[in-house]
Amino acid sequence: MVKLILLFTLVPLAELFFLIKVGEYVGVGWTILLVASTGIVGVSLAKLQGLAIIGKTKFTLAQAKMPKDELIDGLLVLIGAAMLLTPGLLTDLAGFSLIIPFTRARIRSIVKDKFKGKIITGSFNFGPSSVNQDYNQNKDDDETIIDIDDYEEID
């Protein structure tokens, strides 16, 4: 929660600072043009990359394989496009790094390693942590769980 509060307060302040500094050097009009053009170019590039990822995903599925990298790439491009639509130079830089294939591949490997570590340690949750607690509290103590692999056939 604290990380989100810092993210949503410090990032806009840093963006505002850099926009003011760039505006002082090149002028307000050029700064606005720069922010608008990075947004337009970035979203166009995101669309092209998104279509390429959809094509790769279809090809991988046609081979009866799970499109793991393509799904992560799609998420990274989506996040990158959202960052490019946000006015600012830092978010544009981060957005372009998520959309350009070379840098995206490096970021994808970092994301995969992070997910893998969380899954191995069991610290990866798909929702509120209270869901599992609520389930365990409502569970009957007399409930018997039968594993289908542990059975004997009776004639």
Secondary structure, DSSP 4 states (H G I P E B T S, - for coil): -HHHHHHHHHHHHHHHHHHHHHHHHH-HHHHHHHHHHHHHHHHHHHHHHHHHHHHHHHHHHHTT---HHHHHHHHHHHHHHHHHHSSSHHHHHHHHHHHSHHHHHHHHHHHHHHHHHHHHHT---SS-THHHHHHHHHS-TT-----TTS-----
